[in-house]
Amino acid sequence: MARVISVYLPLWPIDRLRRQAPEAAPSPETPLVLAGRVGNRRLVTAACALAQELGLSAGMPVSKAQALVPELQVLPSDPATDAASLERLALWVLQRVSPIVAVDPPDGLVIDSTGADHLHGGAEALLETLIGRLLMSGVTARAAIADSWGAAHALARHRADPVHLAEPDNAEILLAPLPLAALRLPPTTLASLHTLGFACIGDLLHQPRAPLTRRFGPELCRRLDQALGLASEPIEPLRPAELVEVRRSFAEPIAAAETIARYIGKLVRALCVALEERGLGARRLDLLCWRVDAHVQTVRVGLAKPQREPQRLNRLLCEKIETIAPGYGIEILSLTAVMVEPLEARQMANSLLEAPAPDLSDLVNVLANRVGARGVYRMAPVPSDVPERSVTRIAPLSEPVGVGWPDHWPRPARLLPWPEPIETVALLPDHPPVWITWRNIRRKVRRADGPERVFGEWWKRDAELIAVRDYFRIEDEAGERYWVFRAGDGENSETGSHRWFLHGVFG
């Protein structure tokens, strides 16, 4: 089943202006509007959140807006730059989220996420990550996912806060209470519908189609069917000229897996030639299969490091053929390198004395494309005395970070994501516990070593100015070894709660 994401950027012209020139941008504490000319009139084309709170909106005459808000800042609008920046944002989303992304002008993006959700931890995680990264970049955004472009577009603008996940096959119930403007109709059509007493989409759902078509033309019913998923609305994927792409069209549609694999091999070889001419290697490939029914099947593979060897790329793509549903046949195959990096040809070492370094990239590529890039990583040390902050995840083939693991005290093989509270008894502040109860199991301590005192990082959080932890390595009667700590020094309550926690398990 198709799943489509609509991303709505309600303040895109304002956000774009502030992101491109942060030093020269107007203060966010002062109301700001952008103005443009429509005929001989000078109208507000965009207003910041503060200006909207003061009653200003797009379409209002600039003279009226200045009369309502005397301290208002007015800057000229630049629709061409807004559109170009929106396309660059769509390209960024294309490289990181899904193979099919298009611009939904003037203030949105549309993404076909069918089959791509699991690579990001599910639809909810995908939306939250996407919106979070946009917000961190200074872009106000809302997003919704639904079965069709029309439904996702409507929900993103009238229901998302900031995200909304529509259940499959539930479009009619979700769309019924939304205003008619959610159908993307021309202003004249909306005005006529309001004159006739129609206020929301639900008022149109069960009306006879013939009178509506005679009065308003086919656009009204077409938009309604697209929102309900009854009429197709293909998404033309963004393909800038700088992307390296090869394409093959067929006079007769193909459907057999063997035939698809054969032509994938031909496309891969052609793509590798184009990459070699530019001195590039692919980091992410998108295979788009255009079916005769206008549906697009997509395959995305990522690579741990730049590659342009046909055998390796072909093997990764052919492993995904079983995910392609050819339907009545595929008439176009398109292979695109959406992420590339410089890759220079290197001479192979043929020394008889030194063994070549093992190349793990093939293994990493296979695992990452099966379980998702987030599922393949390695741990690296971080300069921090607080144990849960002293480790981070990095890409499996990343260069060394230049920081070593601490060796002054032994560290457990398994560190829990968060310290878990335990019940225990210790004789004196500096003594280890006599027994612990962890996960409802009581364990008697036979041996112990410690304490190792860890101080809080006061330069990061004021609350850690005098905070301490006392860590102990303990061993129970069964030979299991644990890493436990007391929050606080055992005497001064300001140094911690004096509660005990289990933080790790030794191998």
C-alpha positions in Angstrom: 0.0 0.0 0.0 1.3 3.4 -0.9 2.2 5.8 1.8 2.9 9.5 1.1 4.3 12.2 3.4 3.5 15.8 3.0 5.8 18.4 4.6 4.3 21.8 5.2 6.6 24.8 5.8 4.2 27.6 6.9 7.0 30.2 7.4 9.3 29.2 4.6 10.1 32.6 3.1 10.8 34.0 6.5 12.8 31.0 7.6 14.8 31.0 4.4 15.7 34.7 4.8 16.9 34.2 8.4 18.8 31.0 7.5 20.7 32.5 4.5 21.7 35.7 6.3 21.6 35.1 10.1 23.9 38.1 10.9 21.9 40.5 8.8 18.5 39.0 9.5 15.9 41.1 11.3 15.5 40.4 15.0 13.0 37.6 15.8 11.6 39.8 18.6 10.3 42.4 16.0 7.3 41.6 13.8 8.4 41.0 10.1 6.5 40.7 6.9 7.6 40.3 3.3 5.9 42.4 0.6 5.4 42.0 -3.1 3.4 43.6 -5.9 0.2 42.1 -7.3 -0.7 44.5 -10.2 -0.5 48.0 -8.7 -1.1 46.8 -5.2 1.6 46.2 -2.6 0.5 43.2 -0.5 1.9 41.1 2.3 3.2 37.8 0.9 4.5 36.3 4.2 4.4 37.1 7.9 6.4 35.8 10.8 4.8 34.1 13.7 4.9 37.2 15.9 3.3 39.3 13.1 0.5 36.7 12.7 -0.2 36.9 16.5 -0.7 40.6 16.0 -3.4 40.0 13.3 -1.3 40.3 10.1 -1.6 37.7 7.3 -0.6 37.1 3.7 -2.8 39.0 1.2 -3.2 42.0 3.5 -2.3 45.4 2.0 1.1 46.6 3.4 -0.3 50.0 4.3 -3.0 48.4 6.5 -0.4 46.1 8.1 1.8 49.2 8.9 -1.1 51.0 10.4 -2.0 48.1 12.7 1.7 47.5 13.8 3.7 50.7 13.6 7.0 49.0 14.5 6.6 46.5 11.7 9.6 45.6 9.5 8.8 45.2 5.8 11.2 43.5 3.4 10.8 42.7 -0.3 9.8 39.2 -1.1 11.9 37.0 -3.5 9.8 34.2 -4.9 12.5 33.0 -7.2 15.0 32.5 -4.4 12.3 30.9 -2.3 11.6 28.4 -5.0 15.3 27.6 -5.6 15.9 27.1 -1.9 12.9 24.8 -1.6 14.3 22.7 -4.4 17.6 22.4 -2.6 15.8 21.4 0.5 14.0 18.7 -1.5 17.3 17.4 -2.8 18.5 17.2 0.8 15.5 15.1 1.7 15.9 13.0 -1.4 19.5 12.0 -0.3 18.4 11.1 3.2 14.8 10.0 3.4 13.3 8.4 0.2 14.0 8.0 -3.5 10.9 9.8 -4.6 10.7 13.5 -3.4 9.1 16.4 -5.2 8.5 20.1 -4.5 4.9 21.0 -3.5 5.1 24.7 -4.2 5.0 27.3 -2.7 5.6 26.0 0.8 5.8 22.2 0.9 7.4 18.9 -0.1 5.9 15.6 -1.0 7.6 12.3 -0.3 6.6 8.8 -1.4 7.8 6.8 1.6 6.4 3.4 0.5 8.9 0.8 1.5 11.3 3.3 3.1 9.8 3.5 6.6 11.6 0.5 8.0 15.0 2.0 7.1 14.3 4.8 9.6 12.7 2.8 12.4 9.1 3.2 11.3 6.8 5.9 10.0 6.6 7.7 13.3 10.3 7.8 13.9 10.8 8.9 10.3 8.5 11.9 10.7 9.9 12.9 14.1 13.5 12.7 12.8 12.6 14.7 9.7 10.7 17.4 11.5 13.4 17.5 14.3 16.2 18.1 11.8 14.3 20.8 10.1 13.5 22.6 13.4 17.2 22.4 14.4 18.0 24.0 11.1 15.7 26.9 11.8 12.8 25.8 9.5 9.3 25.6 11.0 7.6 22.4 9.7 4.6 20.2 10.0 4.2 16.8 8.4 1.6 14.1 7.9 1.6 10.6 6.3 -1.4 9.1 4.6 -2.4 6.9 1.7 -2.5 9.6 -0.9 -0.8 12.9 -1.7 -4.1 14.8 -1.4 -4.9 13.4 2.1 -1.4 14.0 3.4 -1.4 17.5 2.0 -4.7 18.3 3.8 -3.7 16.7 7.1 -0.3 18.4 7.2 -1.9 21.8 6.9 -5.0 21.3 9.0 -4.3 18.5 11.5 -0.6 17.9 12.1 0.8 19.2 15.4 3.6 18.9 14.3 3.2 15.4 12.9 0.1 13.2 12.1 0.0 9.6 11.2 -3.1 8.6 9.3 -4.2 5.0 9.6 -4.5 3.2 6.3 -7.9 3.1 4.5 -9.2 5.9 6.8 -9.1 8.9 4.6 -12.9 9.7 4.4 -13.2 9.9 8.2 -10.1 12.0 8.6 -10.9 14.4 5.8 -14.6 15.0 6.5 -14.2 17.7 9.2 -11.4 19.6 7.4 -12.2 22.9 5.6 -12.7 23.0 1.8 -9.4 24.8 1.4 -7.6 21.5 2.2 -8.6 20.2 -1.3 -6.2 22.6 -3.1 -9.1 24.2 -5.1 -8.8 27.6 -6.8 -10.0 30.6 -4.7 -13.0 31.3 -7.0 -14.2 27.7 -6.6 -13.9 28.0 -2.8 -15.8 31.2 -2.7 -18.6 29.8 -4.8 -18.8 26.7 -2.6 -19.0 28.8 0.5 -21.8 30.8 -1.0 -23.7 27.7 -1.6 -23.3 26.7 2.1 -20.6 24.1 1.8 -18.2 24.5 4.8 -16.1 21.3 5.0 -15.1 18.3 2.9 -17.7 16.2 4.6 -20.5 18.3 3.0 -19.2 17.2 -0.4 -18.6 13.5 0.1 -22.1 12.3 -0.5 -23.3 15.0 -3.0 -24.2 13.9 -6.5 -21.2 14.3 -8.8 -22.9 15.4 -12.0 -24.3 18.7 -10.7 -21.0 19.6 -9.1 -19.1 18.9 -12.3 -21.5 20.9 -14.4 -21.2 23.9 -12.1 -17.5 23.8 -11.1 -15.9 21.7 -13.8 -13.9 18.5 -13.4 -11.3 20.0 -11.0 -13.5 19.7 -7.9 -14.3 16.0 -8.2 -10.8 15.2 -9.3 -9.3 16.8 -6.2 -11.8 15.1 -4.0 -11.0 11.7 -5.5 -7.3 12.3 -5.2 -7.6 13.1 -1.5 -9.7 9.9 -1.0 -7.2 7.8 -3.0 -9.8 7.0 -5.7 -7.8 8.8 -8.4 -4.1 8.5 -9.0 -1.7 11.5 -8.5 1.8 10.5 -9.6 4.7 12.2 -7.9 7.3 13.3 -10.4 10.6 12.7 -8.5 13.1 15.5 -8.3 16.1 14.9 -10.6 18.5 17.9 -10.8 20.9 18.0 -13.7 23.9 17.4 -11.5 22.7 13.9 -10.4 24.4 11.0 -12.2 21.5 9.0 -13.7 21.1 6.3 -16.4 17.8 5.2 -17.8 16.4 2.4 -19.9 13.0 2.4 -21.6 11.4 -0.8 -23.0 9.2 -1.2 -26.0 7.6 -4.2 -24.3 7.2 -4.1 -20.5 9.3 -6.5 -18.5 8.3 -8.4 -15.3 10.4 -11.5 -14.8 13.0 -11.3 -12.1 15.8 -12.6 -14.4 15.0 -9.9 -17.0 15.0 -7.2 -14.4 18.4 -8.4 -13.0 19.9 -8.5 -16.5 19.0 -4.9 -17.2 20.0 -3.8 -13.7 23.5 -5.1 -14.6 23.5 -3.1 -17.8 22.4 0.1 -15.9 25.1 -0.4 -13.2 27.8 -0.7 -15.8 26.7 2.4 -17.6 26.5 4.3 -14.2 30.0 3.2 -13.2 31.3 4.5 -16.5 29.7 7.9 -15.9 31.0 8.0 -12.3 34.5 7.2 -13.4 34.4 10.0 -16.0 33.7 12.4 -13.2 36.0 10.9 -10.6 33.2 10.0 -8.3 32.0 7.0 -6.3 28.5 6.3 -5.2 27.4 6.4 -1.6 23.7 5.9 -2.2 21.8 4.4 -5.2 18.2 4.7 -6.2 16.6 2.3 -8.6 13.2 3.5 -9.9 10.9 1.0 -11.7 8.1 2.8 -13.6 5.2 0.4 -14.1 2.7 0.7 -16.9 0.0 1.7 -14.4 2.0 4.8 -13.5 3.1 3.4 -10.1 6.8 3.6 -9.2 8.6 0.8 -7.4 11.7 2.0 -5.6 14.9 0.3 -4.4 17.5 2.2 -2.3 20.9 0.9 -1.3 23.6 2.6 0.7 27.3 2.0 0.8 29.7 2.4 3.6 32.3 4.1 1.4 32.3 5.4 -2.2 32.2 2.6 -4.8 32.0 2.3 -8.5 32.8 -1.4 -9.0 30.0 -2.9 -11.1 30.1 -6.3 -9.5 29.6 -4.9 -5.9 26.8 -2.5 -6.9 25.0 -5.1 -9.0 25.0 -7.6 -6.2 23.5 -5.2 -3.7 20.7 -4.1 -6.1 19.9 -7.6 -7.2 19.4 -8.7 -3.6 16.4 -6.3 -3.5 14.7 -7.6 -6.7 12.3 -9.6 -4.5 10.9 -6.4 -3.1 9.9 -5.1 -6.5 6.2 -5.7 -7.5 6.2 -5.4 -11.3 2.5 -5.5 -11.6 1.5 -5.6 -15.3 5.1 -4.8 -16.3 7.9 -2.2 -16.0 8.4 0.1 -18.9 11.2 2.3 -17.6 14.2 1.5 -15.3 16.1 4.4 -13.8 19.3 4.2 -11.7 20.6 7.3 -9.9 23.5 8.0 -7.7 21.8 10.4 -5.3 24.9 10.7 -3.0 28.4 10.7 -4.4 31.9 11.4 -3.1 35.2 11.9 -4.8 36.9 8.6 -5.6 40.3 8.5 -7.2 41.7 5.4 -8.9 44.5 3.8 -6.8 47.1 1.3 -7.7 46.7 -2.1 -5.9 49.5 -2.9 -3.6 51.4 -6.0 -4.7 54.0 -6.2 -1.9 55.1 -9.7 -1.0 55.9 -8.7 2.5 52.8 -6.8 3.7 49.4 -8.4 3.6 46.6 -6.2 2.3 44.3 -4.7 4.8 40.9 -6.5 5.0 38.1 -4.8 3.2 34.9 -5.0 5.3 32.9 -2.7 3.2 31.0 -5.5 1.4 29.9 -7.0 4.7 28.9 -3.6 6.0 26.9 -2.8 2.9 25.0 -6.1 3.0 24.1 -5.8 6.7 23.2 -2.1 6.4 20.8 -2.6 3.5 19.1 -5.5 5.2 18.6 -4.0 8.7 19.0 -0.3 8.0 22.0 2.0 8.4 21.2 2.6 12.0 21.5 -1.0 12.9 25.2 -1.2 11.8 27.7 0.8 13.8 30.7 0.6 16.1 31.4 2.2 19.4 33.9 4.9 19.9 35.2 6.7 23.1 34.3 10.2 24.0 36.5 12.3 26.4 34.2 12.2 29.4 34.4 10.8 32.9 30.7 10.2 33.2 30.3 6.6 31.9 27.1 7.0 29.9 28.7 10.0 28.1 32.0 8.4 27.4 30.9 6.3 24.4 29.1 7.1 21.2 28.0 5.3 18.0 29.9 6.0 14.8 29.8 4.6 11.3 31.4 1.2 11.1 34.1 2.3 8.7 34.8 5.7 10.2 38.3 6.9 10.8 39.7 6.6 14.3 38.5 9.4 16.6 41.8 10.0 18.2 40.6 9.3 21.7 41.5 6.2 23.7 39.5 4.2 26.2 40.2 4.9 29.9 42.5 2.3 31.4 43.0 3.4 34.9 40.0 1.4 36.1 38.4 -1.7 34.5 35.2 -1.0 32.7 32.3 -3.5 32.2 31.8 -5.2 28.8 28.2 -4.3 28.8 27.1 -0.8 29.9 23.3 -0.4 30.4 21.7 2.4 28.5 20.6 4.0 31.8 21.6 3.1 35.4 18.9 0.9 36.9 18.0 1.4 40.6 18.8 -1.5 43.0 18.1 -2.3 46.6 21.1 -2.8 48.8 22.8 -2.4 52.2 26.3 -0.9 52.8 27.9 -0.8 56.2 29.8 2.5 55.9 29.9 5.3 53.3 33.1 3.9 51.8 32.2 0.2 52.0 30.7 -1.8 49.2 27.2 -3.3 49.4 26.7 -6.5 51.3 23.9 -7.7 48.9 21.9 -6.2 46.1 18.4 -6.8 44.7 18.3 -6.2 40.9 15.3 -7.0 38.7 13.6 -8.7 41.7 16.5 -11.1 42.2 18.5 -10.9 45.5 22.3 -11.5 45.1 24.8 -11.8 48.0 28.1 -10.0 47.4 31.1 -12.3 47.9 33.9 -9.9 46.6 34.1 -6.2 45.9 36.6 -3.6 44.9 36.3 0.2 45.1 35.2 2.9 45.4 36.1 4.8 42.2 34.9 8.3 42.6 33.5 10.0 39.4 32.7 13.8 39.6 30.0 15.5 37.7 30.7 17.7 34.7 29.9 21.1 36.2 30.9 22.9 32.9 27.9 21.2 31.2 25.2 21.4 33.9 25.0 23.5 37.0 23.3 20.7 38.9 26.5 18.6 38.7 28.7 21.3 40.4 29.3 19.1 43.5 27.7 15.8 42.3 29.7 12.7 42.7 29.3 8.9 42.2 31.2 6.1 44.0 31.5 3.0 41.7 32.2 -0.5 43.0 33.0 -3.7 41.2 31.2 -6.6 42.9 30.9 -10.3 42.5 28.1 -12.5 43.7 28.1 -16.1 44.9 27.4 -17.4 41.4 30.5 -15.6 40.0 28.6 -12.9 38.2 30.3 -9.5 38.3 28.5 -6.1 38.3 29.3 -2.4 38.2 27.3 -0.5 40.8 27.4 3.0 42.2 26.0 5.2 44.9 24.8 8.6 43.9 26.5 10.9 46.4 29.4 10.7 48.8 27.4 8.9 51.5 27.5 11.9 53.9 26.5 15.2 52.2 23.0 15.0 50.7 23.8 17.8 48.2 26.3 15.5 46.4 23.5 13.1 45.4 20.5 11.1 46.4 22.6 8.4 48.1 20.5 5.8 46.1 22.3 2.8 44.6 22.2 1.9 40.9 23.6 -0.9 38.7 25.3 0.5 35.6 27.1 -2.4 33.9 27.8 -6.1 33.7 31.3 -7.5 33.3 31.8 -10.4 30.9 
